[in-house]
Amino acid sequence: MTFYQAMQVGANVMKPLIKDTKDKKLRQKYITAFIFKNILCLIFCILVVSSFGKLFGNENSIVGVVTILGVLTFRFSNIDFDVKQSAFTLFGVFCIFMVGPYTANLVGPISRSIINFIFIMTILILTCHNEVLSNQSILILSYLILYGYETNDMNVLINRVIALALGGIIVASIFYIKQRNVKFENKFSDIIRDVNLSNDRTKWQLKLAVGICSSMLIGDLLHFPKTMWIGIACMSIIQPNKELVEFRFKNRILFTILGCLLYFIIYSFIPDGFKSLLGMLGGIMVGFSATYQWQVIFNSFGGLTSAVPALGLEGALITRLLNGCFGSIYSRVYDRIFDIIHEKIISRNQIEQVTTNGEI
């Protein structure tokens, strides 16, 4: 493996590789590549986010974050159908980002939940045909982040639309450049044709969309702030793989608590001038994290840093804990209820089919 190739490897692969490599020079090369990659990634992220902030206003620097997430994901990943059509589809998802979050924030809780469901389900159908790729972890996350960073200022909104258009062009272009030589059997029409409530993929897409929207609806009705955090917890736990659902549910609450505790300790002891950098520190450490547990801990840093100015330290910590725990528990209960109802519907349909055939 060359130095460049080592830089392309994720933490979940590189850290075990470093641990198992006996050759000291090779081990040192892997360590250097791993550190260098994360430093370059951090610099790149800072440049892009700050550039979006300067071009479109600080309120829209969040679009830079969404763009970075898309670039880092789709330079390697795909959405399982024709590359040209996929590139246009990715830009279309950014068009959804322009409309969905803003529209949802204009209306009451129930209408908001319906709007979010329509757009989230659309994103899932268009980009999660191959569930193994876990594209929802980036695209639905991006939708929820934009939903959480709402704006009522028309000038900010116009700039956000322009910024998202630019972000969509960047992500779609990089995706096309990286994937243009890959051949896929599926076309866009095949993806639409494959939507069927009788298959496991569509069932999971429906489960996830309803789970996210219903959990945030309850949060809205209970007047929880930052309900996007509830939706993010649901998105993280409701997975196609049942073992992964159990694993994430068992770990998310504990490590959300540990993340908040660690943030509180660091925040309490560092000088005021450095407190705004805790979100950046979290981003760096996520890059070095090879396990879900550590990712949950350090992902808390970014969310808390953005929430502290509005809610205060105590309010941000309580909100993060409350929303994270509620979202996790709700996801697990909802996942089981959804499966029970689905199994009963299947059983009833099978009985009706047998009865009908017997009458014939």
DATA-V193248 format. One record per helix or strand of 2 or more residues. SS is the DSSP state (alpha for helix, beta for strand). FROM is the first residue (numbers start at 1). TO is the last residue. If there is no record, write none. Layout:
# DATA-V193248
ss:SS from:FROM to:TO
ss:SS from:FROM to:TO
This chain:
# DATA-V193248
ss:alpha from:3 to:7
ss:alpha from:11 to:20
ss:alpha from:24 to:56
ss:alpha from:58 to:74
ss:alpha from:83 to:104
ss:alpha from:109 to:127
ss:alpha from:131 to:133
ss:alpha from:136 to:148
ss:alpha from:154 to:179
ss:alpha from:188 to:193
ss:alpha from:200 to:221
ss:alpha from:228 to:237
ss:alpha from:242 to:269
ss:alpha from:272 to:275
ss:alpha from:278 to:288
ss:alpha from:292 to:359
